[in-house]
Amino acid sequence: MKKSIIALAFIATGLAIGAQAKTTALPTLTDRAAIELVNQGLQFCRKDGYNVSVAVVDRTGSLKAFGRSELAGPHTVDSAQKKAFTAASMGQPTANLAKLVTDKPFLQGLKDMDARMLLLGGGMPIKVDGQIVGGIGIGGAPGGHLDQACAEQAIKITLK
């Protein structure tokens, strides 16, 4: 009898938690917004004469949208995707992470935590209602700070 009561209590608790989880929807990054982020990133960098690749990932780090300038180097494809993944995964600009491992050498292991990570400037987390919904990564401008500036502008214009 006691086992039945305990089992019912666990089931009831699980149902209550499940019901609560259904009512709390996390914000998401729409397909339209992901494509617009890529287009804006390409446009801002192109305006400054930079041939880049732009990747947008969702909160799980899965590629959602991608674009590449015709003259962007082949290495920019991988770097843009890795910067986007890193920003989404770590929840902060990749330039901050690059500075962190430079300033605190004991954190160098962050670079090797996942093969999809890249600690160079140019990746920014994407937030909606204060929640991380993804990341944008740009590679190909002559400096990570310039990649980041294009990513910041893309986010500012797209998610106003």
Chimera marker file (.cmm) of the C-alpha trace (Angstrom):
<marker_set name="trace">
<marker id="1" x="0.000" y="0.000" z="0.000" r="1" g="1" b="0" radius="0.5"/>
<marker id="2" x="2.780" y="2.441" z="0.959" r="1" g="1" b="0" radius="0.5"/>
<marker id="3" x="4.592" y="1.761" z="-2.331" r="1" g="1" b="0" radius="0.5"/>
<marker id="4" x="1.410" y="2.545" z="-4.291" r="1" g="1" b="0" radius="0.5"/>
<marker id="5" x="0.931" y="5.842" z="-2.496" r="1" g="1" b="0" radius="0.5"/>
<marker id="6" x="4.576" y="6.830" z="-3.035" r="1" g="1" b="0" radius="0.5"/>
<marker id="7" x="4.357" y="5.887" z="-6.721" r="1" g="1" b="0" radius="0.5"/>
<marker id="8" x="1.182" y="7.949" z="-7.139" r="1" g="1" b="0" radius="0.5"/>
<marker id="9" x="2.849" y="10.905" z="-5.432" r="1" g="1" b="0" radius="0.5"/>
<marker id="10" x="5.778" y="10.732" z="-7.886" r="1" g="1" b="0" radius="0.5"/>
<marker id="11" x="3.412" y="10.463" z="-10.844" r="1" g="1" b="0" radius="0.5"/>
<marker id="12" x="1.304" y="13.390" z="-9.639" r="1" g="1" b="0" radius="0.5"/>
<marker id="13" x="4.428" y="15.493" z="-9.069" r="1" g="1" b="0" radius="0.5"/>
<marker id="14" x="5.715" y="14.637" z="-12.533" r="1" g="1" b="0" radius="0.5"/>
<marker id="15" x="2.412" y="15.594" z="-14.130" r="1" g="1" b="0" radius="0.5"/>
<marker id="16" x="2.365" y="18.902" z="-12.276" r="1" g="1" b="0" radius="0.5"/>
<marker id="17" x="5.910" y="19.712" z="-13.362" r="1" g="1" b="0" radius="0.5"/>
<marker id="18" x="5.116" y="18.693" z="-16.938" r="1" g="1" b="0" radius="0.5"/>
<marker id="19" x="2.015" y="20.875" z="-16.999" r="1" g="1" b="0" radius="0.5"/>
<marker id="20" x="3.991" y="23.834" z="-15.674" r="1" g="1" b="0" radius="0.5"/>
<marker id="21" x="6.745" y="23.360" z="-18.278" r="1" g="1" b="0" radius="0.5"/>
<marker id="22" x="4.214" y="23.471" z="-21.104" r="1" g="1" b="0" radius="0.5"/>
<marker id="23" x="2.959" y="26.890" z="-20.071" r="1" g="1" b="0" radius="0.5"/>
<marker id="24" x="6.445" y="28.420" z="-20.007" r="1" g="1" b="0" radius="0.5"/>
<marker id="25" x="7.529" y="28.785" z="-23.628" r="1" g="1" b="0" radius="0.5"/>
<marker id="26" x="11.100" y="29.804" z="-24.356" r="1" g="1" b="0" radius="0.5"/>
<marker id="27" x="11.598" y="32.462" z="-27.018" r="1" g="1" b="0" radius="0.5"/>
<marker id="28" x="12.983" y="31.121" z="-30.278" r="1" g="1" b="0" radius="0.5"/>
<marker id="29" x="14.945" y="32.378" z="-33.244" r="1" g="1" b="0" radius="0.5"/>
<marker id="30" x="12.666" y="32.284" z="-36.261" r="1" g="1" b="0" radius="0.5"/>
<marker id="31" x="13.837" y="31.193" z="-39.693" r="1" g="1" b="0" radius="0.5"/>
<marker id="32" x="13.004" y="34.651" z="-41.028" r="1" g="1" b="0" radius="0.5"/>
<marker id="33" x="15.084" y="36.382" z="-38.339" r="1" g="1" b="0" radius="0.5"/>
<marker id="34" x="18.032" y="34.019" z="-38.931" r="1" g="1" b="0" radius="0.5"/>
<marker id="35" x="18.021" y="34.758" z="-42.659" r="1" g="1" b="0" radius="0.5"/>
<marker id="36" x="17.707" y="38.480" z="-42.026" r="1" g="1" b="0" radius="0.5"/>
<marker id="37" x="20.648" y="38.367" z="-39.594" r="1" g="1" b="0" radius="0.5"/>
<marker id="38" x="22.785" y="36.738" z="-42.306" r="1" g="1" b="0" radius="0.5"/>
<marker id="39" x="21.717" y="39.309" z="-44.898" r="1" g="1" b="0" radius="0.5"/>
<marker id="40" x="22.355" y="42.240" z="-42.557" r="1" g="1" b="0" radius="0.5"/>
<marker id="41" x="25.769" y="40.849" z="-41.539" r="1" g="1" b="0" radius="0.5"/>
<marker id="42" x="26.800" y="40.477" z="-45.166" r="1" g="1" b="0" radius="0.5"/>
<marker id="43" x="25.499" y="43.948" z="-45.997" r="1" g="1" b="0" radius="0.5"/>
<marker id="44" x="27.282" y="45.735" z="-43.136" r="1" g="1" b="0" radius="0.5"/>
<marker id="45" x="30.593" y="44.059" z="-43.884" r="1" g="1" b="0" radius="0.5"/>
<marker id="46" x="30.223" y="44.579" z="-47.644" r="1" g="1" b="0" radius="0.5"/>
<marker id="47" x="29.593" y="48.299" z="-47.029" r="1" g="1" b="0" radius="0.5"/>
<marker id="48" x="33.008" y="48.472" z="-45.386" r="1" g="1" b="0" radius="0.5"/>
<marker id="49" x="34.672" y="46.434" z="-48.146" r="1" g="1" b="0" radius="0.5"/>
<marker id="50" x="34.921" y="43.128" z="-46.272" r="1" g="1" b="0" radius="0.5"/>
<marker id="51" x="34.191" y="39.788" z="-47.939" r="1" g="1" b="0" radius="0.5"/>
<marker id="52" x="32.890" y="37.534" z="-45.192" r="1" g="1" b="0" radius="0.5"/>
<marker id="53" x="30.884" y="34.474" z="-44.300" r="1" g="1" b="0" radius="0.5"/>
<marker id="54" x="28.007" y="34.790" z="-41.839" r="1" g="1" b="0" radius="0.5"/>
<marker id="55" x="26.537" y="31.908" z="-39.858" r="1" g="1" b="0" radius="0.5"/>
<marker id="56" x="23.550" y="31.885" z="-37.529" r="1" g="1" b="0" radius="0.5"/>
<marker id="57" x="22.882" y="28.984" z="-35.179" r="1" g="1" b="0" radius="0.5"/>
<marker id="58" x="20.011" y="28.240" z="-32.828" r="1" g="1" b="0" radius="0.5"/>
<marker id="59" x="20.395" y="27.821" z="-29.060" r="1" g="1" b="0" radius="0.5"/>
<marker id="60" x="21.627" y="24.231" z="-29.529" r="1" g="1" b="0" radius="0.5"/>
<marker id="61" x="24.396" y="25.362" z="-31.878" r="1" g="1" b="0" radius="0.5"/>
<marker id="62" x="22.728" y="23.875" z="-34.971" r="1" g="1" b="0" radius="0.5"/>
<marker id="63" x="23.154" y="25.873" z="-38.164" r="1" g="1" b="0" radius="0.5"/>
<marker id="64" x="19.997" y="27.826" z="-39.004" r="1" g="1" b="0" radius="0.5"/>
<marker id="65" x="21.175" y="30.159" z="-41.787" r="1" g="1" b="0" radius="0.5"/>
<marker id="66" x="24.389" y="30.840" z="-43.674" r="1" g="1" b="0" radius="0.5"/>
<marker id="67" x="25.673" y="33.231" z="-46.312" r="1" g="1" b="0" radius="0.5"/>
<marker id="68" x="29.012" y="33.929" z="-47.946" r="1" g="1" b="0" radius="0.5"/>
<marker id="69" x="30.328" y="36.793" z="-50.032" r="1" g="1" b="0" radius="0.5"/>
<marker id="70" x="31.514" y="35.605" z="-53.444" r="1" g="1" b="0" radius="0.5"/>
<marker id="71" x="35.089" y="36.652" z="-52.663" r="1" g="1" b="0" radius="0.5"/>
<marker id="72" x="35.252" y="35.443" z="-49.054" r="1" g="1" b="0" radius="0.5"/>
<marker id="73" x="38.118" y="33.061" z="-48.350" r="1" g="1" b="0" radius="0.5"/>
<marker id="74" x="37.325" y="29.375" z="-47.940" r="1" g="1" b="0" radius="0.5"/>
<marker id="75" x="38.470" y="29.453" z="-44.289" r="1" g="1" b="0" radius="0.5"/>
<marker id="76" x="35.704" y="31.932" z="-43.443" r="1" g="1" b="0" radius="0.5"/>
<marker id="77" x="32.999" y="29.275" z="-43.788" r="1" g="1" b="0" radius="0.5"/>
<marker id="78" x="34.292" y="27.225" z="-40.869" r="1" g="1" b="0" radius="0.5"/>
<marker id="79" x="35.327" y="30.202" z="-38.755" r="1" g="1" b="0" radius="0.5"/>
<marker id="80" x="31.901" y="31.876" z="-39.016" r="1" g="1" b="0" radius="0.5"/>
<marker id="81" x="30.110" y="28.682" z="-37.986" r="1" g="1" b="0" radius="0.5"/>
<marker id="82" x="32.473" y="28.034" z="-35.085" r="1" g="1" b="0" radius="0.5"/>
<marker id="83" x="32.184" y="31.609" z="-33.816" r="1" g="1" b="0" radius="0.5"/>
<marker id="84" x="28.373" y="31.385" z="-33.932" r="1" g="1" b="0" radius="0.5"/>
<marker id="85" x="28.437" y="28.045" z="-32.085" r="1" g="1" b="0" radius="0.5"/>
<marker id="86" x="30.808" y="29.401" z="-29.433" r="1" g="1" b="0" radius="0.5"/>
<marker id="87" x="28.736" y="32.539" z="-28.817" r="1" g="1" b="0" radius="0.5"/>
<marker id="88" x="25.515" y="30.527" z="-28.485" r="1" g="1" b="0" radius="0.5"/>
<marker id="89" x="27.110" y="27.846" z="-26.331" r="1" g="1" b="0" radius="0.5"/>
<marker id="90" x="28.985" y="30.145" z="-23.969" r="1" g="1" b="0" radius="0.5"/>
<marker id="91" x="26.428" y="32.979" z="-23.985" r="1" g="1" b="0" radius="0.5"/>
<marker id="92" x="28.860" y="35.791" z="-24.568" r="1" g="1" b="0" radius="0.5"/>
<marker id="93" x="30.844" y="37.490" z="-27.338" r="1" g="1" b="0" radius="0.5"/>
<marker id="94" x="33.719" y="35.363" z="-28.577" r="1" g="1" b="0" radius="0.5"/>
<marker id="95" x="36.078" y="38.331" z="-28.205" r="1" g="1" b="0" radius="0.5"/>
<marker id="96" x="35.383" y="38.281" z="-24.450" r="1" g="1" b="0" radius="0.5"/>
<marker id="97" x="36.327" y="34.604" z="-24.329" r="1" g="1" b="0" radius="0.5"/>
<marker id="98" x="39.506" y="35.197" z="-26.336" r="1" g="1" b="0" radius="0.5"/>
<marker id="99" x="40.534" y="37.923" z="-23.883" r="1" g="1" b="0" radius="0.5"/>
<marker id="100" x="39.615" y="35.713" z="-20.926" r="1" g="1" b="0" radius="0.5"/>
<marker id="101" x="41.954" y="32.875" z="-21.954" r="1" g="1" b="0" radius="0.5"/>
<marker id="102" x="44.718" y="35.382" z="-22.719" r="1" g="1" b="0" radius="0.5"/>
<marker id="103" x="44.369" y="37.082" z="-19.339" r="1" g="1" b="0" radius="0.5"/>
<marker id="104" x="43.918" y="33.832" z="-17.393" r="1" g="1" b="0" radius="0.5"/>
<marker id="105" x="46.165" y="31.149" z="-18.895" r="1" g="1" b="0" radius="0.5"/>
<marker id="106" x="44.731" y="28.488" z="-16.579" r="1" g="1" b="0" radius="0.5"/>
<marker id="107" x="41.523" y="28.738" z="-18.661" r="1" g="1" b="0" radius="0.5"/>
<marker id="108" x="43.282" y="27.746" z="-21.913" r="1" g="1" b="0" radius="0.5"/>
<marker id="109" x="41.368" y="24.449" z="-21.793" r="1" g="1" b="0" radius="0.5"/>
<marker id="110" x="38.247" y="26.307" z="-22.928" r="1" g="1" b="0" radius="0.5"/>
<marker id="111" x="39.731" y="26.347" z="-26.435" r="1" g="1" b="0" radius="0.5"/>
<marker id="112" x="39.756" y="22.557" z="-26.552" r="1" g="1" b="0" radius="0.5"/>
<marker id="113" x="36.424" y="21.943" z="-24.831" r="1" g="1" b="0" radius="0.5"/>
<marker id="114" x="34.612" y="21.256" z="-28.097" r="1" g="1" b="0" radius="0.5"/>
<marker id="115" x="35.956" y="20.973" z="-31.655" r="1" g="1" b="0" radius="0.5"/>
<marker id="116" x="33.219" y="23.376" z="-32.816" r="1" g="1" b="0" radius="0.5"/>
<marker id="117" x="34.489" y="26.235" z="-30.630" r="1" g="1" b="0" radius="0.5"/>
<marker id="118" x="36.640" y="29.117" z="-31.824" r="1" g="1" b="0" radius="0.5"/>
<marker id="119" x="37.822" y="31.827" z="-29.461" r="1" g="1" b="0" radius="0.5"/>
<marker id="120" x="38.324" y="34.708" z="-31.890" r="1" g="1" b="0" radius="0.5"/>
<marker id="121" x="36.351" y="37.920" z="-32.131" r="1" g="1" b="0" radius="0.5"/>
<marker id="122" x="33.334" y="37.929" z="-34.437" r="1" g="1" b="0" radius="0.5"/>
<marker id="123" x="30.771" y="35.806" z="-32.597" r="1" g="1" b="0" radius="0.5"/>
<marker id="124" x="27.841" y="37.263" z="-30.674" r="1" g="1" b="0" radius="0.5"/>
<marker id="125" x="25.049" y="35.591" z="-28.726" r="1" g="1" b="0" radius="0.5"/>
<marker id="126" x="21.552" y="36.383" z="-29.955" r="1" g="1" b="0" radius="0.5"/>
<marker id="127" x="19.014" y="37.177" z="-27.228" r="1" g="1" b="0" radius="0.5"/>
<marker id="128" x="15.253" y="37.576" z="-27.306" r="1" g="1" b="0" radius="0.5"/>
<marker id="129" x="13.525" y="38.760" z="-24.130" r="1" g="1" b="0" radius="0.5"/>
<marker id="130" x="16.817" y="38.311" z="-22.275" r="1" g="1" b="0" radius="0.5"/>
<marker id="131" x="17.094" y="34.627" z="-23.269" r="1" g="1" b="0" radius="0.5"/>
<marker id="132" x="19.805" y="33.233" z="-25.545" r="1" g="1" b="0" radius="0.5"/>
<marker id="133" x="18.136" y="31.925" z="-28.700" r="1" g="1" b="0" radius="0.5"/>
<marker id="134" x="21.263" y="31.453" z="-30.799" r="1" g="1" b="0" radius="0.5"/>
<marker id="135" x="24.478" y="32.955" z="-32.020" r="1" g="1" b="0" radius="0.5"/>
<marker id="136" x="25.840" y="34.796" z="-35.032" r="1" g="1" b="0" radius="0.5"/>
<marker id="137" x="29.388" y="34.400" z="-36.274" r="1" g="1" b="0" radius="0.5"/>
<marker id="138" x="31.166" y="36.423" z="-38.923" r="1" g="1" b="0" radius="0.5"/>
<marker id="139" x="34.572" y="35.624" z="-40.371" r="1" g="1" b="0" radius="0.5"/>
<marker id="140" x="36.632" y="37.300" z="-43.058" r="1" g="1" b="0" radius="0.5"/>
<marker id="141" x="37.097" y="40.952" z="-42.126" r="1" g="1" b="0" radius="0.5"/>
<marker id="142" x="40.686" y="41.965" z="-41.360" r="1" g="1" b="0" radius="0.5"/>
<marker id="143" x="40.252" y="41.560" z="-37.603" r="1" g="1" b="0" radius="0.5"/>
<marker id="144" x="37.811" y="39.959" z="-35.212" r="1" g="1" b="0" radius="0.5"/>
<marker id="145" x="36.764" y="43.361" z="-33.898" r="1" g="1" b="0" radius="0.5"/>
<marker id="146" x="35.519" y="44.242" z="-37.399" r="1" g="1" b="0" radius="0.5"/>
<marker id="147" x="33.662" y="40.929" z="-37.711" r="1" g="1" b="0" radius="0.5"/>
<marker id="148" x="32.071" y="41.642" z="-34.334" r="1" g="1" b="0" radius="0.5"/>
<marker id="149" x="31.042" y="45.173" z="-35.351" r="1" g="1" b="0" radius="0.5"/>
<marker id="150" x="29.154" y="43.732" z="-38.357" r="1" g="1" b="0" radius="0.5"/>
<marker id="151" x="27.509" y="41.093" z="-36.140" r="1" g="1" b="0" radius="0.5"/>
<marker id="152" x="26.458" y="43.707" z="-33.590" r="1" g="1" b="0" radius="0.5"/>
<marker id="153" x="24.908" y="45.878" z="-36.320" r="1" g="1" b="0" radius="0.5"/>
<marker id="154" x="23.065" y="42.881" z="-37.786" r="1" g="1" b="0" radius="0.5"/>
<marker id="155" x="21.565" y="42.073" z="-34.390" r="1" g="1" b="0" radius="0.5"/>
<marker id="156" x="20.684" y="45.715" z="-33.702" r="1" g="1" b="0" radius="0.5"/>
<marker id="157" x="18.836" y="46.166" z="-37.018" r="1" g="1" b="0" radius="0.5"/>
<marker id="158" x="17.171" y="42.728" z="-37.152" r="1" g="1" b="0" radius="0.5"/>
<marker id="159" x="16.001" y="42.419" z="-33.543" r="1" g="1" b="0" radius="0.5"/>
<marker id="160" x="15.017" y="46.028" z="-32.848" r="1" g="1" b="0" radius="0.5"/>
<link id1="1" id2="2" r="1" g="1" b="0" radius="0.2"/>
<link id1="2" id2="3" r="1" g="1" b="0" radius="0.2"/>
<link id1="3" id2="4" r="1" g="1" b="0" radius="0.2"/>
<link id1="4" id2="5" r="1" g="1" b="0" radius="0.2"/>
<link id1="5" id2="6" r="1" g="1" b="0" radius="0.2"/>
<link id1="6" id2="7" r="1" g="1" b="0" radius="0.2"/>
<link id1="7" id2="8" r="1" g="1" b="0" radius="0.2"/>
<link id1="8" id2="9" r="1" g="1" b="0" radius="0.2"/>
<link id1="9" id2="10" r="1" g="1" b="0" radius="0.2"/>
<link id1="10" id2="11" r="1" g="1" b="0" radius="0.2"/>
<link id1="11" id2="12" r="1" g="1" b="0" radius="0.2"/>
<link id1="12" id2="13" r="1" g="1" b="0" radius="0.2"/>
<link id1="13" id2="14" r="1" g="1" b="0" radius="0.2"/>
<link id1="14" id2="15" r="1" g="1" b="0" radius="0.2"/>
<link id1="15" id2="16" r="1" g="1" b="0" radius="0.2"/>
<link id1="16" id2="17" r="1" g="1" b="0" radius="0.2"/>
<link id1="17" id2="18" r="1" g="1" b="0" radius="0.2"/>
<link id1="18" id2="19" r="1" g="1" b="0" radius="0.2"/>
<link id1="19" id2="20" r="1" g="1" b="0" radius="0.2"/>
<link id1="20" id2="21" r="1" g="1" b="0" radius="0.2"/>
<link id1="21" id2="22" r="1" g="1" b="0" radius="0.2"/>
<link id1="22" id2="23" r="1" g="1" b="0" radius="0.2"/>
<link id1="23" id2="24" r="1" g="1" b="0" radius="0.2"/>
<link id1="24" id2="25" r="1" g="1" b="0" radius="0.2"/>
<link id1="25" id2="26" r="1" g="1" b="0" radius="0.2"/>
<link id1="26" id2="27" r="1" g="1" b="0" radius="0.2"/>
<link id1="27" id2="28" r="1" g="1" b="0" radius="0.2"/>
<link id1="28" id2="29" r="1" g="1" b="0" radius="0.2"/>
<link id1="29" id2="30" r="1" g="1" b="0" radius="0.2"/>
<link id1="30" id2="31" r="1" g="1" b="0" radius="0.2"/>
<link id1="31" id2="32" r="1" g="1" b="0" radius="0.2"/>
<link id1="32" id2="33" r="1" g="1" b="0" radius="0.2"/>
<link id1="33" id2="34" r="1" g="1" b="0" radius="0.2"/>
<link id1="34" id2="35" r="1" g="1" b="0" radius="0.2"/>
<link id1="35" id2="36" r="1" g="1" b="0" radius="0.2"/>
<link id1="36" id2="37" r="1" g="1" b="0" radius="0.2"/>
<link id1="37" id2="38" r="1" g="1" b="0" radius="0.2"/>
<link id1="38" id2="39" r="1" g="1" b="0" radius="0.2"/>
<link id1="39" id2="40" r="1" g="1" b="0" radius="0.2"/>
<link id1="40" id2="41" r="1" g="1" b="0" radius="0.2"/>
<link id1="41" id2="42" r="1" g="1" b="0" radius="0.2"/>
<link id1="42" id2="43" r="1" g="1" b="0" radius="0.2"/>
<link id1="43" id2="44" r="1" g="1" b="0" radius="0.2"/>
<link id1="44" id2="45" r="1" g="1" b="0" radius="0.2"/>
<link id1="45" id2="46" r="1" g="1" b="0" radius="0.2"/>
<link id1="46" id2="47" r="1" g="1" b="0" radius="0.2"/>
<link id1="47" id2="48" r="1" g="1" b="0" radius="0.2"/>
<link id1="48" id2="49" r="1" g="1" b="0" radius="0.2"/>
<link id1="49" id2="50" r="1" g="1" b="0" radius="0.2"/>
<link id1="50" id2="51" r="1" g="1" b="0" radius="0.2"/>
<link id1="51" id2="52" r="1" g="1" b="0" radius="0.2"/>
<link id1="52" id2="53" r="1" g="1" b="0" radius="0.2"/>
<link id1="53" id2="54" r="1" g="1" b="0" radius="0.2"/>
<link id1="54" id2="55" r="1" g="1" b="0" radius="0.2"/>
<link id1="55" id2="56" r="1" g="1" b="0" radius="0.2"/>
<link id1="56" id2="57" r="1" g="1" b="0" radius="0.2"/>
<link id1="57" id2="58" r="1" g="1" b="0" radius="0.2"/>
<link id1="58" id2="59" r="1" g="1" b="0" radius="0.2"/>
<link id1="59" id2="60" r="1" g="1" b="0" radius="0.2"/>
<link id1="60" id2="61" r="1" g="1" b="0" radius="0.2"/>
<link id1="61" id2="62" r="1" g="1" b="0" radius="0.2"/>
<link id1="62" id2="63" r="1" g="1" b="0" radius="0.2"/>
<link id1="63" id2="64" r="1" g="1" b="0" radius="0.2"/>
<link id1="64" id2="65" r="1" g="1" b="0" radius="0.2"/>
<link id1="65" id2="66" r="1" g="1" b="0" radius="0.2"/>
<link id1="66" id2="67" r="1" g="1" b="0" radius="0.2"/>
<link id1="67" id2="68" r="1" g="1" b="0" radius="0.2"/>
<link id1="68" id2="69" r="1" g="1" b="0" radius="0.2"/>
<link id1="69" id2="70" r="1" g="1" b="0" radius="0.2"/>
<link id1="70" id2="71" r="1" g="1" b="0" radius="0.2"/>
<link id1="71" id2="72" r="1" g="1" b="0" radius="0.2"/>
<link id1="72" id2="73" r="1" g="1" b="0" radius="0.2"/>
<link id1="73" id2="74" r="1" g="1" b="0" radius="0.2"/>
<link id1="74" id2="75" r="1" g="1" b="0" radius="0.2"/>
<link id1="75" id2="76" r="1" g="1" b="0" radius="0.2"/>
<link id1="76" id2="77" r="1" g="1" b="0" radius="0.2"/>
<link id1="77" id2="78" r="1" g="1" b="0" radius="0.2"/>
<link id1="78" id2="79" r="1" g="1" b="0" radius="0.2"/>
<link id1="79" id2="80" r="1" g="1" b="0" radius="0.2"/>
<link id1="80" id2="81" r="1" g="1" b="0" radius="0.2"/>
<link id1="81" id2="82" r="1" g="1" b="0" radius="0.2"/>
<link id1="82" id2="83" r="1" g="1" b="0" radius="0.2"/>
<link id1="83" id2="84" r="1" g="1" b="0" radius="0.2"/>
<link id1="84" id2="85" r="1" g="1" b="0" radius="0.2"/>
<link id1="85" id2="86" r="1" g="1" b="0" radius="0.2"/>
<link id1="86" id2="87" r="1" g="1" b="0" radius="0.2"/>
<link id1="87" id2="88" r="1" g="1" b="0" radius="0.2"/>
<link id1="88" id2="89" r="1" g="1" b="0" radius="0.2"/>
<link id1="89" id2="90" r="1" g="1" b="0" radius="0.2"/>
<link id1="90" id2="91" r="1" g="1" b="0" radius="0.2"/>
<link id1="91" id2="92" r="1" g="1" b="0" radius="0.2"/>
<link id1="92" id2="93" r="1" g="1" b="0" radius="0.2"/>
<link id1="93" id2="94" r="1" g="1" b="0" radius="0.2"/>
<link id1="94" id2="95" r="1" g="1" b="0" radius="0.2"/>
<link id1="95" id2="96" r="1" g="1" b="0" radius="0.2"/>
<link id1="96" id2="97" r="1" g="1" b="0" radius="0.2"/>
<link id1="97" id2="98" r="1" g="1" b="0" radius="0.2"/>
<link id1="98" id2="99" r="1" g="1" b="0" radius="0.2"/>
<link id1="99" id2="100" r="1" g="1" b="0" radius="0.2"/>
<link id1="100" id2="101" r="1" g="1" b="0" radius="0.2"/>
<link id1="101" id2="102" r="1" g="1" b="0" radius="0.2"/>
<link id1="102" id2="103" r="1" g="1" b="0" radius="0.2"/>
<link id1="103" id2="104" r="1" g="1" b="0" radius="0.2"/>
<link id1="104" id2="105" r="1" g="1" b="0" radius="0.2"/>
<link id1="105" id2="106" r="1" g="1" b="0" radius="0.2"/>
<link id1="106" id2="107" r="1" g="1" b="0" radius="0.2"/>
<link id1="107" id2="108" r="1" g="1" b="0" radius="0.2"/>
<link id1="108" id2="109" r="1" g="1" b="0" radius="0.2"/>
<link id1="109" id2="110" r="1" g="1" b="0" radius="0.2"/>
<link id1="110" id2="111" r="1" g="1" b="0" radius="0.2"/>
<link id1="111" id2="112" r="1" g="1" b="0" radius="0.2"/>
<link id1="112" id2="113" r="1" g="1" b="0" radius="0.2"/>
<link id1="113" id2="114" r="1" g="1" b="0" radius="0.2"/>
<link id1="114" id2="115" r="1" g="1" b="0" radius="0.2"/>
<link id1="115" id2="116" r="1" g="1" b="0" radius="0.2"/>
<link id1="116" id2="117" r="1" g="1" b="0" radius="0.2"/>
<link id1="117" id2="118" r="1" g="1" b="0" radius="0.2"/>
<link id1="118" id2="119" r="1" g="1" b="0" radius="0.2"/>
<link id1="119" id2="120" r="1" g="1" b="0" radius="0.2"/>
<link id1="120" id2="121" r="1" g="1" b="0" radius="0.2"/>
<link id1="121" id2="122" r="1" g="1" b="0" radius="0.2"/>
<link id1="122" id2="123" r="1" g="1" b="0" radius="0.2"/>
<link id1="123" id2="124" r="1" g="1" b="0" radius="0.2"/>
<link id1="124" id2="125" r="1" g="1" b="0" radius="0.2"/>
<link id1="125" id2="126" r="1" g="1" b="0" radius="0.2"/>
<link id1="126" id2="127" r="1" g="1" b="0" radius="0.2"/>
<link id1="127" id2="128" r="1" g="1" b="0" radius="0.2"/>
<link id1="128" id2="129" r="1" g="1" b="0" radius="0.2"/>
<link id1="129" id2="130" r="1" g="1" b="0" radius="0.2"/>
<link id1="130" id2="131" r="1" g="1" b="0" radius="0.2"/>
<link id1="131" id2="132" r="1" g="1" b="0" radius="0.2"/>
<link id1="132" id2="133" r="1" g="1" b="0" radius="0.2"/>
<link id1="133" id2="134" r="1" g="1" b="0" radius="0.2"/>
<link id1="134" id2="135" r="1" g="1" b="0" radius="0.2"/>
<link id1="135" id2="136" r="1" g="1" b="0" radius="0.2"/>
<link id1="136" id2="137" r="1" g="1" b="0" radius="0.2"/>
<link id1="137" id2="138" r="1" g="1" b="0" radius="0.2"/>
<link id1="138" id2="139" r="1" g="1" b="0" radius="0.2"/>
<link id1="139" id2="140" r="1" g="1" b="0" radius="0.2"/>
<link id1="140" id2="141" r="1" g="1" b="0" radius="0.2"/>
<link id1="141" id2="142" r="1" g="1" b="0" radius="0.2"/>
<link id1="142" id2="143" r="1" g="1" b="0" radius="0.2"/>
<link id1="143" id2="144" r="1" g="1" b="0" radius="0.2"/>
<link id1="144" id2="145" r="1" g="1" b="0" radius="0.2"/>
<link id1="145" id2="146" r="1" g="1" b="0" radius="0.2"/>
<link id1="146" id2="147" r="1" g="1" b="0" radius="0.2"/>
<link id1="147" id2="148" r="1" g="1" b="0" radius="0.2"/>
<link id1="148" id2="149" r="1" g="1" b="0" radius="0.2"/>
<link id1="149" id2="150" r="1" g="1" b="0" radius="0.2"/>
<link id1="150" id2="151" r="1" g="1" b="0" radius="0.2"/>
<link id1="151" id2="152" r="1" g="1" b="0" radius="0.2"/>
<link id1="152" id2="153" r="1" g="1" b="0" radius="0.2"/>
<link id1="153" id2="154" r="1" g="1" b="0" radius="0.2"/>
<link id1="154" id2="155" r="1" g="1" b="0" radius="0.2"/>
<link id1="155" id2="156" r="1" g="1" b="0" radius="0.2"/>
<link id1="156" id2="157" r="1" g="1" b="0" radius="0.2"/>
<link id1="157" id2="158" r="1" g="1" b="0" radius="0.2"/>
<link id1="158" id2="159" r="1" g="1" b="0" radius="0.2"/>
<link id1="159" id2="160" r="1" g="1" b="0" radius="0.2"/>
</marker_set>
